[in-house]
Amino acid sequence: MQALVQRVQAICGEQYAALSVVTLVELTHGIYRARNSADRTRRQAFTQELRRDLVVHPVMPEIAELAGRIEGEQAARGVSIGFEDLLIGATALWLGYGVATANLRHFQLIPGLSVVKL
C-alpha cells in the first residue's frame, strides 16, 4: 500500500485519503476472484492494510439521494454510469473529495467530480 500512497502523493501532492465502503466491496470481490492463493493472500493483505490506515465512509441517505439525482440527470441525457462508481463518486462529491483511480471511464461522467488518473 505504501507504493500506492506514494504514487497518489506524487500525482496529487499531500492529500487526505479515504475510501468509500463501496470500494471495500470491490476490493473484497477481487480477493475472492483471485486465480490462486498467492494472489488472494496479497489482495487480502492490501485490503486489510487500507482498512487499517484509511477512514472508510459509509453510503449515508444524503449520498444515496445525491447518487440518485446524478444517475437520473445523466440517464435523461443518455449517459449511463456504473452503479458502484456512481456511489463512490457521489460519496466523494458529498464529502468534498476527488477520486484517484486507474479506471476513469465512469467517474468522468459524474458532473463536478475531480478525477485524477493513477
OpenMM code with the backbone's topology and positions (N, CA, C; nanometers):
from openmm import Vec3, app, unit

residues = "MET GLN ALA LEU VAL GLN ARG VAL GLN ALA ILE CYS GLY GLU GLN TYR ALA ALA LEU SER VAL VAL THR LEU VAL GLU LEU THR HIS GLY ILE TYR ARG ALA ARG ASN SER ALA ASP ARG THR ARG ARG GLN ALA PHE THR GLN GLU LEU ARG ARG ASP LEU VAL VAL HIS PRO VAL MET PRO GLU ILE ALA GLU LEU ALA GLY ARG ILE GLU GLY GLU GLN ALA ALA ARG GLY VAL SER ILE GLY PHE GLU ASP LEU LEU ILE GLY ALA THR ALA LEU TRP LEU GLY TYR GLY VAL ALA THR ALA ASN LEU ARG HIS PHE GLN LEU ILE PRO GLY LEU SER VAL VAL LYS LEU".split()
positions = [
    Vec3(0.0812, -0.1181, 0.0000),
    Vec3(0.0000, 0.0000, 0.0000),
    Vec3(0.0862, 0.1254, 0.0000),
    Vec3(0.2030, 0.1178, 0.0582),
    Vec3(0.2909, 0.2341, 0.0649),
    Vec3(0.3229, 0.2864, -0.0755),
    Vec3(0.3419, 0.1959, -0.1694),
    Vec3(0.3699, 0.2380, -0.3075),
    Vec3(0.2506, 0.3140, -0.3658),
    Vec3(0.1312, 0.2700, -0.3357),
    Vec3(0.0110, 0.3385, -0.3843),
    Vec3(0.0017, 0.4788, -0.3257),
    Vec3(0.0245, 0.4905, -0.1969),
    Vec3(0.0193, 0.6215, -0.1320),
    Vec3(0.1240, 0.7145, -0.1925),
    Vec3(0.2436, 0.6647, -0.2145),
    Vec3(0.3494, 0.7463, -0.2748),
    Vec3(0.3117, 0.7888, -0.4157),
    Vec3(0.2490, 0.6999, -0.4899),
    Vec3(0.2058, 0.7331, -0.6266),
    Vec3(0.1001, 0.8435, -0.6248),
    Vec3(0.0031, 0.8311, -0.5364),
    Vec3(-0.1009, 0.9331, -0.5247),
    Vec3(-0.0389, 1.0661, -0.4844),
    Vec3(0.0523, 1.0653, -0.3890),
    Vec3(0.1162, 1.1885, -0.3452),
    Vec3(0.1996, 1.2503, -0.4569),
    Vec3(0.2653, 1.1684, -0.5384),
    Vec3(0.3439, 1.2213, -0.6499),
    Vec3(0.2541, 1.2908, -0.7520),
    Vec3(0.1342, 1.2398, -0.7715),
    Vec3(0.0416, 1.2966, -0.8695),
    Vec3(-0.0364, 1.4138, -0.8108),
    Vec3(-0.0845, 1.3987, -0.6876),
    Vec3(-0.1787, 1.4946, -0.6284),
    Vec3(-0.1177, 1.5831, -0.5210),
    Vec3(0.0005, 1.5513, -0.4742),
    Vec3(0.0555, 1.6218, -0.3594),
    Vec3(-0.0021, 1.5631, -0.2318),
    Vec3(0.0286, 1.6266, -0.1199),
    Vec3(-0.0227, 1.5790, 0.0088),
    Vec3(-0.1740, 1.5987, 0.0119),
    Vec3(-0.2477, 1.4920, 0.0248),
    Vec3(-0.3927, 1.4960, 0.0263),
    Vec3(-0.4441, 1.4024, 0.1349),
    Vec3(-0.5623, 1.4316, 0.1855),
    Vec3(-0.6313, 1.3409, 0.2754),
    Vec3(-0.6842, 1.2259, 0.1909),
    Vec3(-0.6657, 1.1042, 0.2355),
    Vec3(-0.7134, 0.9876, 0.1612),
    Vec3(-0.8133, 0.9103, 0.2455),
    Vec3(-0.9164, 0.8605, 0.1803),
    Vec3(-1.0190, 0.7808, 0.2460),
    Vec3(-1.0789, 0.6864, 0.1425),
    Vec3(-1.1620, 0.5952, 0.1883),
    Vec3(-1.2292, 0.5005, 0.0996),
    Vec3(-1.3798, 0.5119, 0.1157),
    Vec3(-1.4497, 0.4819, 0.0088),
    Vec3(-1.5933, 0.4578, 0.0178),
    Vec3(-1.6106, 0.3123, 0.0575),
    Vec3(-1.7142, 0.2828, 0.1331),
    Vec3(-1.7434, 0.1445, 0.1673),
    Vec3(-1.7642, 0.0614, 0.0403),
    Vec3(-1.8071, 0.1258, -0.0667),
    Vec3(-1.8265, 0.0556, -0.1941),
    Vec3(-1.6925, 0.0097, -0.2505),
    Vec3(-1.5883, 0.0882, -0.2312),
    Vec3(-1.4545, 0.0464, -0.2734),
    Vec3(-1.4131, -0.0783, -0.1967),
    Vec3(-1.4482, -0.0832, -0.0699),
    Vec3(-1.4177, -0.2017, 0.0102),
    Vec3(-1.4893, -0.3243, -0.0456),
    Vec3(-1.6126, -0.3071, -0.0898),
    Vec3(-1.6864, -0.4172, -0.1535),
    Vec3(-1.6111, -0.4637, -0.2783),
    Vec3(-1.5677, -0.3696, -0.3612),
    Vec3(-1.4975, -0.4053, -0.4846),
    Vec3(-1.3654, -0.4761, -0.4558),
    Vec3(-1.2912, -0.4277, -0.3571),
    Vec3(-1.1640, -0.4913, -0.3221),
    Vec3(-1.1865, -0.6329, -0.2692),
    Vec3(-1.2882, -0.6504, -0.1858),
    Vec3(-1.3193, -0.7827, -0.1317),
    Vec3(-1.3621, -0.8768, -0.2435),
    Vec3(-1.4396, -0.8263, -0.3364),
    Vec3(-1.4786, -0.9046, -0.4550),
    Vec3(-1.3536, -0.9555, -0.5272),
    Vec3(-1.2554, -0.8674, -0.5415),
    Vec3(-1.1309, -0.9052, -0.6082),
    Vec3(-1.0534, -1.0131, -0.5346),
    Vec3(-1.0617, -1.0124, -0.4024),
    Vec3(-0.9948, -1.1170, -0.3238),
    Vec3(-1.0487, -1.2534, -0.3645),
    Vec3(-1.1797, -1.2640, -0.3719),
    Vec3(-1.2424, -1.3938, -0.3973),
    Vec3(-1.2457, -1.4331, -0.5446),
    Vec3(-1.2044, -1.3411, -0.6309),
    Vec3(-1.1909, -1.3738, -0.7734),
    Vec3(-1.0483, -1.4089, -0.8101),
    Vec3(-0.9569, -1.4007, -0.7143),
    Vec3(-0.8162, -1.4300, -0.7421),
    Vec3(-0.8016, -1.5704, -0.7994),
    Vec3(-0.7092, -1.5845, -0.8906),
    Vec3(-0.6900, -1.7124, -0.9596),
    Vec3(-0.6083, -1.8128, -0.8797),
    Vec3(-0.5356, -1.7623, -0.7803),
    Vec3(-0.4560, -1.8546, -0.6996),
    Vec3(-0.4428, -1.8004, -0.5575),
    Vec3(-0.3951, -1.8848, -0.4682),
    Vec3(-0.3895, -1.8470, -0.3269),
    Vec3(-0.2889, -1.7355, -0.3007),
    Vec3(-0.1828, -1.7282, -0.3780),
    Vec3(-0.0843, -1.6211, -0.3585),
    Vec3(-0.1465, -1.4854, -0.3904),
    Vec3(-0.2196, -1.4764, -0.5001),
    Vec3(-0.2881, -1.3510, -0.5349),
    Vec3(-0.3950, -1.3177, -0.4311),
    Vec3(-0.4677, -1.4193, -0.3865),
    Vec3(-0.5715, -1.3969, -0.2869),
    Vec3(-0.5107, -1.3423, -0.1579),
    Vec3(-0.4019, -1.4005, -0.1156),
    Vec3(-0.3342, -1.3565, 0.0068),
    Vec3(-0.2826, -1.2138, -0.0085),
    Vec3(-0.2234, -1.1830, -0.1213),
    Vec3(-0.1712, -1.0482, -0.1473),
    Vec3(-0.2833, -0.9453, -0.1488),
    Vec3(-0.3920, -0.9769, -0.2150),
    Vec3(-0.5066, -0.8853, -0.2212),
    Vec3(-0.5707, -0.8660, -0.0836),
    Vec3(-0.5794, -0.9740, -0.0083),
    Vec3(-0.6385, -0.9640, 0.1244),
    Vec3(-0.5521, -0.8778, 0.2162),
    Vec3(-0.4211, -0.8943, 0.2091),
    Vec3(-0.3305, -0.8131, 0.2907),
    Vec3(-0.3420, -0.6650, 0.2525),
    Vec3(-0.3496, -0.6372, 0.1225),
    Vec3(-0.3632, -0.4995, 0.0748),
    Vec3(-0.4928, -0.4371, 0.1268),
    Vec3(-0.6023, -0.5107, 0.1168),
    Vec3(-0.7319, -0.4605, 0.1617),
    Vec3(-0.7323, -0.4365, 0.3125),
    Vec3(-0.6763, -0.5289, 0.3872),
    Vec3(-0.6693, -0.5115, 0.5328),
    Vec3(-0.5838, -0.3905, 0.5698),
    Vec3(-0.4763, -0.3690, 0.4969),
    Vec3(-0.3908, -0.2536, 0.5234),
    Vec3(-0.4656, -0.1230, 0.4957),
    Vec3(-0.5396, -0.1178, 0.3858),
    Vec3(-0.6201, 0.0005, 0.3562),
    Vec3(-0.7218, 0.0263, 0.4664),
    Vec3(-0.7910, -0.0779, 0.5094),
    Vec3(-0.8919, -0.0621, 0.6157),
    Vec3(-0.8285, -0.0129, 0.7448),
    Vec3(-0.7079, -0.0587, 0.7710),
    Vec3(-0.6393, -0.0181, 0.8934),
    Vec3(-0.5958, 0.1281, 0.8875),
    Vec3(-0.5496, 0.1713, 0.7699),
    Vec3(-0.4853, 0.3024, 0.7582),
    Vec3(-0.5760, 0.4152, 0.7093),
    Vec3(-0.6908, 0.3817, 0.6499),
    Vec3(-0.7781, 0.4850, 0.5932),
    Vec3(-0.9169, 0.4795, 0.6556),
    Vec3(-0.9809, 0.5941, 0.6615),
    Vec3(-1.1202, 0.6005, 0.7032),
    Vec3(-1.2054, 0.5414, 0.5912),
    Vec3(-1.3040, 0.4623, 0.6272),
    Vec3(-1.3986, 0.4066, 0.5300),
    Vec3(-1.5322, 0.4766, 0.5528),
    Vec3(-1.5767, 0.5517, 0.4515),
    Vec3(-1.7007, 0.6282, 0.4617),
    Vec3(-1.8194, 0.5449, 0.4143),
    Vec3(-1.9273, 0.5448, 0.4928),
    Vec3(-2.0485, 0.4714, 0.4528),
    Vec3(-2.1270, 0.5489, 0.3477),
    Vec3(-2.2223, 0.4807, 0.2873),
    Vec3(-2.3182, 0.5472, 0.1990),
    Vec3(-2.4356, 0.5898, 0.2874),
    Vec3(-2.4402, 0.7163, 0.3168),
    Vec3(-2.5470, 0.7726, 0.4002),
    Vec3(-2.6657, 0.8089, 0.3109),
    Vec3(-2.7837, 0.8313, 0.3696),
    Vec3(-2.9001, 0.8675, 0.2886),
    Vec3(-2.8749, 0.9881, 0.1972),
    Vec3(-2.8022, 1.0870, 0.2450),
    Vec3(-2.7743, 1.2054, 0.1626),
    Vec3(-2.6897, 1.1691, 0.0402),
    Vec3(-2.5982, 1.0762, 0.0590),
    Vec3(-2.5147, 1.0309, -0.0534),
    Vec3(-2.6000, 0.9500, -0.1511),
    Vec3(-2.6875, 0.8661, -0.0981),
    Vec3(-2.7771, 0.7877, -0.1844),
    Vec3(-2.8661, 0.8795, -0.2677),
    Vec3(-2.9184, 0.9848, -0.2058),
    Vec3(-3.0029, 1.0797, -0.2797),
    Vec3(-2.9224, 1.1546, -0.3854),
    Vec3(-2.7997, 1.1938, -0.3514),
    Vec3(-2.7140, 1.2599, -0.4497),
    Vec3(-2.6859, 1.1658, -0.5664),
    Vec3(-2.6552, 1.0409, -0.5369),
    Vec3(-2.6298, 0.9425, -0.6428),
    Vec3(-2.7531, 0.9253, -0.7308),
    Vec3(-2.8704, 0.9188, -0.6690),
    Vec3(-2.9943, 0.9061, -0.7463),
    Vec3(-3.0176, 1.0257, -0.8368),
    Vec3(-2.9891, 1.1450, -0.7857),
    Vec3(-3.0049, 1.2658, -0.8676),
    Vec3(-2.9087, 1.2644, -0.9850),
    Vec3(-2.7825, 1.2326, -0.9573),
    Vec3(-2.6820, 1.2286, -1.0645),
    Vec3(-2.7204, 1.1244, -1.1683),
    Vec3(-2.7588, 1.0056, -1.1215),
    Vec3(-2.7948, 0.8991, -1.2148),
    Vec3(-2.9158, 0.9374, -1.2983),
    Vec3(-3.0159, 0.9975, -1.2347),
    Vec3(-3.1356, 1.0395, -1.3081),
    Vec3(-3.1050, 1.1469, -1.4110),
    Vec3(-3.0297, 1.2489, -1.3703),
    Vec3(-2.9942, 1.3568, -1.4635),
    Vec3(-2.9104, 1.3057, -1.5798),
    Vec3(-2.8150, 1.2197, -1.5493),
    Vec3(-2.7295, 1.1673, -1.6566),
    Vec3(-2.8075, 1.0717, -1.7470),
    Vec3(-2.8941, 0.9901, -1.6903),
    Vec3(-2.9751, 0.8987, -1.7710),
    Vec3(-3.0655, 0.9768, -1.8654),
    Vec3(-3.1189, 1.0906, -1.8197),
    Vec3(-3.2028, 1.1750, -1.9049),
    Vec3(-3.1244, 1.2274, -2.0247),
    Vec3(-2.9928, 1.2323, -2.0119),
    Vec3(-2.9050, 1.2762, -2.1220),
    Vec3(-2.8521, 1.1578, -2.2037),
    Vec3(-2.8952, 1.0377, -2.1656),
    Vec3(-2.8493, 0.9181, -2.2362),
    Vec3(-2.7152, 0.8666, -2.1862),
    Vec3(-2.6731, 0.9108, -2.0676),
    Vec3(-2.5435, 0.8713, -2.0116),
    Vec3(-2.5669, 0.7690, -1.9005),
    Vec3(-2.4984, 0.6556, -1.9095),
    Vec3(-2.5109, 0.5500, -1.8100),
    Vec3(-2.3809, 0.5406, -1.7293),
    Vec3(-2.3948, 0.5398, -1.5968),
    Vec3(-2.2794, 0.5318, -1.5080),
    Vec3(-2.2903, 0.4023, -1.4278),
    Vec3(-2.1818, 0.3259, -1.4222),
    Vec3(-2.1800, 0.2036, -1.3421),
    Vec3(-2.2174, 0.2332, -1.1979),
    Vec3(-2.3034, 0.1502, -1.1392),
    Vec3(-2.3601, 0.1771, -1.0083),
    Vec3(-2.2537, 0.1928, -0.8995),
    Vec3(-2.1551, 0.1048, -0.8963),
    Vec3(-2.0521, 0.1139, -0.7934),
    Vec3(-1.9751, 0.2445, -0.8056),
    Vec3(-1.9358, 0.2787, -0.9267),
    Vec3(-1.8615, 0.4028, -0.9475),
    Vec3(-1.9472, 0.5253, -0.9176),
    Vec3(-2.0765, 0.5166, -0.9474),
    Vec3(-2.1694, 0.6245, -0.9142),
    Vec3(-2.1706, 0.6488, -0.7631),
    Vec3(-2.1795, 0.5420, -0.6840),
    Vec3(-2.1818, 0.5568, -0.5381),
    Vec3(-2.0487, 0.6082, -0.4841),
    Vec3(-1.9391, 0.5595, -0.5388),
    Vec3(-1.8078, 0.6079, -0.4957),
    Vec3(-1.7944, 0.7563, -0.5296),
    Vec3(-1.8319, 0.7928, -0.6508),
    Vec3(-1.8234, 0.9326, -0.6934),
    Vec3(-1.9144, 1.0234, -0.6128),
    Vec3(-2.0359, 0.9782, -0.5846),
    Vec3(-2.1288, 1.0587, -0.5049),
    Vec3(-2.0761, 1.0762, -0.3625),
    Vec3(-2.0146, 0.9721, -0.3092),
    Vec3(-1.9546, 0.9827, -0.1758),
    Vec3(-1.8457, 1.0889, -0.1763),
    Vec3(-1.7589, 1.0840, -0.2774),
    Vec3(-1.6511, 1.1830, -0.2880),
    Vec3(-1.7088, 1.3243, -0.3007),
    Vec3(-1.8071, 1.3423, -0.3876),
    Vec3(-1.8688, 1.4742, -0.4042),
    Vec3(-1.9287, 1.5248, -0.2733),
    Vec3(-2.0039, 1.4391, -0.2064),
    Vec3(-2.0709, 1.4787, -0.0829),
    Vec3(-1.9694, 1.5246, 0.0226),
    Vec3(-1.8547, 1.4561, 0.0253),
    Vec3(-1.7525, 1.4873, 0.1249),
    Vec3(-1.6555, 1.5965, 0.0791),
    Vec3(-1.6682, 1.6388, -0.0462),
    Vec3(-1.5789, 1.7416, -0.0990),
    Vec3(-1.4436, 1.6873, -0.1422),
    Vec3(-1.4381, 1.5589, -0.1761),
    Vec3(-1.3142, 1.4943, -0.2184),
    Vec3(-1.3139, 1.4758, -0.3698),
    Vec3(-1.1983, 1.4413, -0.4220),
    Vec3(-1.1854, 1.3948, -0.5589),
    Vec3(-1.1650, 1.2441, -0.5556),
    Vec3(-1.1522, 1.1860, -0.6729),
    Vec3(-1.1282, 1.0422, -0.6854),
    Vec3(-0.9990, 1.0216, -0.7630),
    Vec3(-0.9107, 0.9400, -0.7065),
    Vec3(-0.7892, 0.8978, -0.7755),
    Vec3(-0.8111, 0.7526, -0.8168),
    Vec3(-0.7988, 0.7246, -0.9463),
    Vec3(-0.8341, 0.5923, -0.9967),
    Vec3(-0.7569, 0.5593, -1.1237),
    Vec3(-0.7414, 0.4315, -1.1494),
    Vec3(-0.6865, 0.3863, -1.2766),
    Vec3(-0.7986, 0.3693, -1.3792),
    Vec3(-0.9237, 0.3687, -1.3323),
    Vec3(-1.0401, 0.3494, -1.4187),
    Vec3(-1.1185, 0.4803, -1.4271),
    Vec3(-1.0898, 0.5602, -1.5257),
    Vec3(-1.1512, 0.6918, -1.5390),
    Vec3(-1.2919, 0.6895, -1.5974),
    Vec3(-1.3245, 0.5865, -1.6723),
    Vec3(-1.4419, 0.5847, -1.7592),
    Vec3(-1.5701, 0.6351, -1.6929),
    Vec3(-1.6155, 0.5729, -1.5872),
    Vec3(-1.7423, 0.6137, -1.5267),
    Vec3(-1.7295, 0.7396, -1.4422),
    Vec3(-1.6167, 0.7545, -1.3738),
    Vec3(-1.6013, 0.8707, -1.2856),
    Vec3(-1.6039, 1.0017, -1.3636),
    Vec3(-1.5527, 1.0014, -1.4842),
    Vec3(-1.5526, 1.1233, -1.5653),
    Vec3(-1.6924, 1.1635, -1.6098),
    Vec3(-1.7885, 1.0757, -1.5954),
    Vec3(-1.9272, 1.1054, -1.6331),
    Vec3(-2.0052, 1.1736, -1.5207),
    Vec3(-1.9418, 1.1889, -1.4050),
    Vec3(-2.0092, 1.2488, -1.2894),
    Vec3(-1.9770, 1.3982, -1.2856),
    Vec3(-2.0760, 1.4830, -1.3124),
    Vec3(-2.0523, 1.6284, -1.3163),
    Vec3(-1.9988, 1.6812, -1.1838),
    Vec3(-1.8950, 1.7631, -1.1941),
    Vec3(-1.8379, 1.8276, -1.0769),
    Vec3(-1.7366, 1.7470, -1.0000),
    Vec3(-1.7185, 1.6210, -1.0360),
    Vec3(-1.6244, 1.5345, -0.9648),
    Vec3(-1.4842, 1.5530, -1.0200),
    Vec3(-1.3899, 1.5819, -0.9315),
    Vec3(-1.2495, 1.5902, -0.9696),
    Vec3(-1.1931, 1.4480, -0.9762),
    Vec3(-1.1376, 1.4123, -1.0917),
    Vec3(-1.0869, 1.2763, -1.1127),
    Vec3(-0.9409, 1.2853, -1.1561),
    Vec3(-0.8575, 1.2063, -1.0890),
    Vec3(-0.7145, 1.2020, -1.1200),
    Vec3(-0.6787, 1.0596, -1.1596),
    Vec3(-0.6097, 1.0454, -1.2720),
    Vec3(-0.5678, 0.9143, -1.3194),
    Vec3(-0.4433, 0.8688, -1.2447),
    Vec3(-0.4502, 0.7478, -1.1925),
    Vec3(-0.3325, 0.6868, -1.1283),
    Vec3(-0.2536, 0.6073, -1.2291),
] * unit.nanometer
topology = app.Topology()
chain = topology.addChain("A")
for resn in residues:
    res = topology.addResidue(resn, chain)
    for name in ("N", "CA", "C"):
        topology.addAtom(name, app.Element.getBySymbol(name[0]), res)
